[in-house]
Amino acid sequence: MEKRTPHEFDTDSSTEVWSVQDYCKRVGVNAIEQARLVALFGAFATAAELRHNTRREQRFRTY
């Protein structure tokens, strides 16, 4: 998994820079949503940007 931290920012978890492809694989985002995020941000984005702009299918508990 590729993760980069820019030197001009703090190392706070919300400012860490992630590869969009690796983030989508880690979180379980489908290919259509991944393409939307790549078009929106390019190859890399901060964790906060990815977290706030990702649409995921809801998971329901089955009893």
C-alpha positions as CSV (number, residue, x, y, z in Angstrom):
1,M,0.0,0.0,0.0
2,E,1.4,3.3,-1.0
3,K,1.2,6.2,1.4
4,R,3.0,9.6,1.2
5,T,3.1,12.4,3.7
6,P,3.9,15.8,2.3
7,H,6.7,17.7,4.1
8,E,4.9,21.0,4.4
9,F,2.0,19.5,6.5
10,D,1.7,17.9,9.9
11,T,1.6,14.2,10.2
12,D,-2.0,14.3,11.4
13,S,-3.9,11.3,10.0
14,S,-6.3,13.6,8.1
15,T,-3.5,15.2,6.2
16,E,-1.7,12.0,5.1
17,V,-1.7,11.6,1.3
18,W,-2.9,8.3,0.0
19,S,-2.9,6.7,-3.5
20,V,-6.6,6.8,-4.5
21,Q,-6.3,3.2,-6.0
22,D,-4.9,1.8,-2.7
23,Y,-7.4,3.6,-0.6
24,C,-10.3,2.2,-2.7
25,K,-8.9,-1.3,-2.5
26,R,-8.4,-1.0,1.3
27,V,-11.9,0.4,2.0
28,G,-13.8,-1.7,-0.6
29,V,-14.9,0.9,-3.0
30,N,-16.3,-0.3,-6.4
31,A,-14.6,0.5,-9.7
32,I,-17.1,3.1,-10.8
33,E,-16.6,5.1,-7.6
34,Q,-12.9,4.7,-7.9
35,A,-13.0,6.2,-11.4
36,R,-15.0,9.1,-10.0
37,L,-12.4,9.8,-7.3
38,V,-9.5,9.6,-9.7
39,A,-11.3,12.0,-12.0
40,L,-11.9,14.3,-9.0
41,F,-8.5,14.2,-7.3
42,G,-6.0,12.5,-9.6
43,A,-3.8,9.7,-8.5
44,F,-3.3,11.0,-4.9
45,A,-5.5,12.8,-2.3
46,T,-5.5,13.4,1.4
47,A,-7.2,11.0,3.8
48,A,-9.8,13.6,4.7
49,E,-10.7,14.3,1.1
50,L,-11.1,10.6,0.3
51,R,-13.1,9.9,3.4
52,H,-15.6,12.8,2.8
53,N,-16.0,12.2,-0.9
54,T,-16.4,8.4,-1.0
55,R,-19.9,6.9,-1.6
56,R,-20.2,3.3,-0.4
57,E,-23.0,0.9,-0.5
58,Q,-24.7,0.5,2.9
59,R,-24.1,-2.7,4.8
60,F,-27.0,-4.1,6.6
61,R,-26.9,-6.7,9.3
62,T,-28.8,-9.9,8.6
63,Y,-30.2,-11.8,11.5
